[in-house]
């Protein structure tokens, strides 16, 4: 809010002058428009109700620190009044009642915020524990991070991801400790080493991940569906590949040897193309249990292309891919049924026994 106010009012940006929480209309150094009209109102206008993430039927809104680095006059009920204004506007304009989770500074700086906010949180610890738990109105929320690296001047803030072990232990201490909501701080913050996403296929020294999808796989374990009954895996997301030609032929999505191109298949995205005999793609720690029916989305103008899945080193049936009529004429075919123990994770390798086809995705459907 402070930075946007200073961009608009002073054409400068930054955190000075401070944002005045007591200024309701922007006549001074504040204004509710910076949180409502120019921010959340625009968000509710752009995002349909069906896509809002909701808690108890209310769209979730997180608010970061309102400490003195950027704000002034937060007390005397001023911060609470701002939240109350935003809530009333959201209800009257969009019939939405925001679920506010505020940084605990809001409550410290204005105790009356506790009567307006639904929950509070705090920044993760550096270097450890790399999580916090904050309780407000009987509800506890967690914050954690997969890793962190910020070194500048006298600041030396480092959280070692420790091959994913940091994220596991901190999700155990938040999600599995019964926290209502857990915020993964800096979800896309690659600048500070806090990103939680699928990385490139590169060594640990480059990515701080043992394999590209490690953090995503860890996160899934703590979701409401750790073992999806219907899981679709995009071919271009392989954690490891063996490709017989050097470089990505179409030079999009990946910069290793896997050949990825834009697809015209339903839902768009990319597919793996230029598939040759002897090539393979591999995914690590894939959650599958019970009886899983594997299907694969293929396209080819050729006859005689063949593939198979090898899971944990055990080969499934070799499947002959039908001639679908073109490189972008897609068909879903069955690739075999596999049995797994309950609650287990697997190495899945898709082998191209005889090349000459495109692959868009594969799917595991639990049929037990």
Residue pairs with C-beta under 8 A, 6 or more apart in sequence:
1 19
1 34
1 35
1 39
1 70
2 14
2 15
2 18
2 19
2 70
2 71
3 13
3 14
3 15
3 70
4 34
4 38
4 39
5 19
5 26
5 29
5 30
5 31
5 34
6 12
6 13
6 14
6 15
6 16
6 17
7 13
9 26
9 29
10 17
15 69
15 70
17 29
18 29
18 68
18 70
18 71
18 72
19 29
19 30
19 34
19 70
19 71
19 72
20 28
20 29
20 30
20 71
20 72
20 73
21 30
21 66
21 71
21 72
21 73
21 74
21 78
21 79
21 82
21 110
22 30
22 73
22 76
22 78
23 29
23 30
23 31
23 73
24 30
24 31
24 32
24 81
24 82
24 85
25 31
25 32
26 32
26 33
26 34
29 72
30 73
32 82
32 85
32 86
35 82
35 86
36 85
36 86
36 89
40 61
40 86
40 90
40 98
41 89
41 90
41 93
44 59
44 90
44 93
44 94
44 96
49 96
52 59
52 60
52 96
53 59
53 60
54 60
54 99
55 99
55 118
55 180
55 181
56 99
57 97
58 96
58 97
58 98
58 99
58 118
59 90
59 96
59 97
59 98
59 99
60 98
60 99
60 101
60 181
61 98
61 99
61 100
61 101
62 101
62 102
62 121
62 183
63 100
63 101
63 102
63 103
63 106
64 103
65 103
65 105
65 123
66 74
66 79
66 102
66 103
66 105
66 106
66 109
67 105
67 109
71 109
74 106
74 109
74 110
75 109
75 110
76 110
77 110
77 112
78 110
79 106
79 109
79 110
79 112
79 113
80 110
80 112
80 113
80 115
80 116
83 100
83 102
83 113
83 116
83 117
84 116
86 98
87 97
87 98
87 100
87 116
90 96
90 97
90 98
91 97
99 118
99 119
100 116
100 117
100 118
100 119
101 117
101 118
101 119
101 120
101 121
101 141
101 181
101 183
102 113
102 117
102 119
102 120
102 121
103 120
103 121
103 122
103 123
104 120
104 121
104 122
104 134
104 136
106 113
106 117
106 120
107 113
107 114
107 117
107 120
107 136
114 120
114 136
114 137
117 136
117 137
118 136
118 137
118 139
119 134
119 136
119 137
119 139
119 141
119 180
119 181
120 134
120 135
120 136
120 141
121 132
121 134
121 141
121 142
121 143
121 183
122 132
122 134
122 143
123 132
123 143
123 185
124 130
124 131
124 132
124 143
124 144
124 145
124 148
124 159
124 170
124 185
125 131
125 132
126 148
126 157
126 158
126 159
127 157
127 158
127 159
127 160
128 159
129 170
129 173
130 144
130 145
130 148
130 159
130 166
130 170
131 142
131 143
131 144
131 145
131 170
131 173
131 174
132 142
132 143
132 144
133 140
133 141
133 142
133 173
133 174
133 177
133 179
134 140
134 141
134 142
134 143
135 141
139 180
140 178
140 179
140 180
141 179
141 180
141 181
141 182
141 183
142 173
142 174
142 175
142 177
142 179
142 181
142 182
142 183
143 174
143 182
143 183
143 185
144 167
144 170
144 171
144 173
144 174
144 182
144 183
144 184
144 185
145 159
145 170
145 184
145 185
145 186
145 194
145 196
146 161
146 164
146 166
146 167
146 184
146 194
146 195
146 196
146 215
146 218
147 159
147 160
147 161
147 166
147 167
147 193
147 194
147 208
148 157
148 158
148 159
148 186
148 192
148 193
148 194
149 157
149 158
149 159
149 192
149 193
149 194
150 157
150 158
150 192
150 193
151 157
151 158
159 166
160 166
161 167
161 193
161 208
161 209
163 204
163 210
164 209
164 210
164 214
164 215
164 218
167 196
167 215
167 218
167 219
168 218
171 182
171 218
171 219
171 221
171 222
174 182
175 182
175 222
176 222
182 222
184 196
184 219
185 194
186 192
186 194
186 195
186 196
187 194
187 195
187 196
187 197
188 195
188 196
188 197
189 195
193 208
196 215
196 216
196 219
197 215
197 216
198 212
198 213
198 215
198 216
198 237
199 207
199 209
199 212
199 215
200 206
200 207
200 212
200 254
200 255
200 256
201 212
201 238
201 239
201 240
201 241
201 254
201 256
204 210
209 215
211 239
211 240
211 284
211 285
212 237
212 239
213 237
213 239
213 283
213 284
213 285
214 284
214 285
217 284
217 285
217 286
217 287
217 345
220 226
220 287
221 287
226 287
227 287
227 288
227 289
227 343
227 366
228 287
228 364
228 366
229 365
229 366
230 363
230 364
230 365
230 366
231 287
231 288
231 363
231 364
231 365
232 361
232 362
232 363
233 283
233 286
233 348
233 361
233 362
233 363
233 364
234 269
234 270
234 360
234 361
235 271
235 272
235 281
235 350
235 359
235 360
235 361
235 362
236 253
236 254
236 258
236 260
236 269
236 270
236 271
236 272
237 283
238 258
238 272
238 281
238 282
238 283
238 350
239 282
239 283
239 284
240 281
240 282
240 284
241 256
241 257
241 258
241 279
241 280
241 281
241 282
242 278
242 279
242 280
243 256
243 257
243 258
243 259
243 276
243 279
244 276
244 277
244 278
244 279
245 257
245 259
245 274
245 276
246 257
247 257
248 254
248 255
248 256
248 257
248 258
248 259
248 260
249 259
249 261
249 273
249 274
250 259
250 260
250 261
250 262
250 273
252 260
252 261
252 262
252 270
253 260
253 270
254 260
258 272
258 281
259 272
259 273
259 274
259 275
260 270
260 271
260 272
260 273
261 270
261 271
261 273
261 358
262 268
262 269
262 270
263 269
263 270
263 271
263 328
263 358
263 360
264 328
265 271
265 297
265 299
265 328
265 330
265 360
266 330
269 360
271 299
271 358
271 359
271 360
272 281
272 358
272 359
272 360
273 327
273 358
275 305
275 352
275 355
275 356
275 357
275 358
275 359
276 352
276 355
276 356
277 352
277 353
277 354
277 355
278 352
278 355
279 351
279 352
279 355
280 349
280 350
280 351
280 352
281 349
281 350
281 359
282 347
282 348
282 349
282 350
283 347
283 348
283 349
284 347
285 345
285 346
285 347
286 345
286 346
286 347
286 348
286 364
287 344
287 345
287 346
288 338
288 340
288 344
288 345
288 346
288 364
288 366
289 340
289 341
289 342
289 343
289 344
289 366
290 339
290 340
290 342
290 366
290 367
290 368
291 337
291 338
291 339
291 366
291 367
291 368
292 337
292 338
292 339
292 340
292 364
292 365
292 366
292 367
293 334
293 336
293 337
293 364
293 365
293 366
293 367
294 309
294 316
294 334
294 335
294 336
294 337
294 338
294 362
294 363
294 364
294 365
295 332
295 333
295 334
295 335
295 362
295 363
295 365
296 307
296 319
296 332
296 333
296 335
296 350
296 359
296 361
296 362
296 363
297 330
297 331
297 332
297 359
297 360
297 361
297 362
297 363
298 305
298 307
298 321
298 324
298 330
298 331
298 332
298 333
298 357
298 358
298 359
298 360
299 324
299 326
299 327
299 328
299 329
299 330
299 331
299 357
299 358
299 360
300 321
300 323
300 324
300 327
300 356
300 357
300 358
301 323
301 324
301 325
301 326
301 327
301 329
302 323
302 356
302 357
303 322
303 323
304 320
304 354
304 356
305 320
305 321
305 352
305 354
305 355
305 356
305 357
306 318
306 319
306 320
306 321
306 352
306 353
306 354
307 318
307 319
307 321
307 335
307 350
307 351
307 352
307 353
307 354
307 357
307 359
308 315
308 316
308 317
308 318
308 319
308 335
308 336
308 350
308 351
308 353
309 315
309 316
309 335
309 336
309 338
309 348
309 349
309 350
309 351
309 362
310 316
310 348
310 349
310 351
311 338
311 346
311 347
311 348
311 349
312 346
312 347
313 347
315 351
316 335
316 336
316 338
317 335
317 336
318 353
319 333
319 334
319 335
319 336
321 333
321 357
322 331
322 333
324 330
324 331
327 358
328 358
330 360
332 363
335 362
337 367
340 346
350 359
350 362
